[in-house]
Amino acid sequence: MGIFDLFKGKHDIEKMKKRKDVDGLIKALKNKDIYVRSNAAEALGKIDDKQAVEPLIQALKDADDLVRSNVAWALGKIGDKRALEPLIQTLKDTDRDVRISATIALGKIEALGKIDDKQAVEILIQTLKDANRDVRISAAEALRKIEALGKIGDKRAVEPLT
């Protein structure tokens, strides 16, 4: 693959995003090129179409960490409750950037009130003990955002933040 192939793939994704071609972007999630898959995930998150949730959940199993990270971000942007459990499982990912994206996504879904499940808050509290400092910081930021919006209502979340 040459440098121009990378631009072509990016250009095709941009065209699909502008046309809101959710079906085309879902197909691109299975492309052999990691950058096409990654950009397709990001585009699906920006389009914010619930039709993309199940294919994105499947893409959380992608072999590439950049793709998984963008998929987690996209699921947080869409904010569908179906993504809750898969995102929680993604917090066990070996890549810290994927765990950070999953943490941010869980916080965003909960903060926006798109789910009424306090399971996300509990998991974010547990994530404050992650081995990676950046993951712990993202969990704390997500919890602070949720708490600031008055969504937590759980005293257990306040203590770890102080």
C-alpha angles and dihedrals in degrees: 000000000000131000092261090058089060091054091045091053091047090046092051091050091050090052091050091047092052090049090044087233096174093169092053092048091048089054089049089059086074096047116128091236115085093210092054090049092046094048091045090055091050091048092050090053091052093048089051098206118159089216087075096057100088095043089048091050088054090049090058083081093059115135092233121079094211090057093046090049093052091044091054090049091050092050090052091050092051090044100202117163091229088072094058100088096039090051090049088053089049089063085076092059115128092229116082094210090056090050090048092051091048091049092050091046093052091048092049094049092049096042093051090054090238089135131034093203114117088199089094091056092049091050092048089052089053090047089062083079095055115136091237118077094212092053090051090050092050090050091051092049091049091050092047091052092050092045092048089056090053092243100124106064087173117114091204089071095054099056097058089050095056 
